[in-house]
């Protein structure tokens, strides 16, 4: 299937399709998963890593699950050398890999901790990222898709999509356009220096920034229920000793952009969150609390639902596609064109069956 897409549309189009969560999900269903199967993302990207040959396809896959994901920079360097890329272009790809992981761990604070990271890139330097996090409280995962041609900024709405089982009621999304002022204020706060920053945290209290109390027993409909400590102050210890050191290091570097700030070692989710909330508390620079997430089988599911993988049909599909592409390369396009014509006889407009026996998932 990878070769068919590359043959028909080129390697750049494969990157675009991988960055589309619906297309990626459909691809995983062709491999024998249903929409709810565990391992859908990790196995599909693993299969892509095995199937894609940089010397043949002009594409490479870096990273993977767990420790393999942390080897993405080495994979990028190896493939980049193979593609004869300039050192600058290779470093750009490494930065894209690093920033995508950092953003989805620290700027989109939705409770899903990343455990899988893959960057797929072409010999021209275009790239797509597919990474996944697992909920710390639930057993569901959330998948994050990126595409280089759509990324104008790493820190402002960089995703092509975020795919999730559920949309949450409250997510600190510092990548939202609505959080732009907060990012700017946070950067200014850090560049002013830790001493200036700590003066605010030791002297101001939450009550200093609350609206005047109304009549006795009156609670405004705009007020939110809060769970607060007994003390009111935001103290230096809330950032921790390491947090103060990270701020001192940031001050010495004087980052020009918010991207430079969050890329610094030690600027993890808790510290970024603390800075964002303090920026809102002191300067009124609000953040977005809207969940950015937006809301399928061909050969059966690996867990037996809606029915077990039909291995014979599965193998036949592989053989048919392989022969079609190989013959097309030899200017024998009959079978390849025949597969393309099948589209006329499938889909809702022809009244095609969408039940389990049809092999077309009704959910998709």
Secondary structure, 3 states (H helix, E strand, C coil): CHHHHHHHHCHHHHHHHHCCHHHHHHHHHHCCCCCCCCCHHHHHHHHHHHHCCHHHHCEEEEEEEHHHHHHHHHHHHHHHHHCCCCHHHHHHHHHHHHHHHHHHHHHEECCEEEEEEEEEEECCCCEEEEEEEEECCCCCEEEEEEEHHHCCCCCCCCEEEEEECCCCCCCEECCCHHHHHHHHHHHHHHHCCHHHHHHHHHHCEHHHHCCCCCCCCCCCCCCCCCCCCCCCECCHHHCHHHHHHHHHHHHHHCCCCHHHHHCCCCCCHHHHHHHHHHHHHHHCCCCECCCCCECCCCCCECCCCCCECCHHHHHHHHHHHHHHHHHHHCCCCHHHHHHHHHHHHCCHHHCCCCCHHHCCCCCC
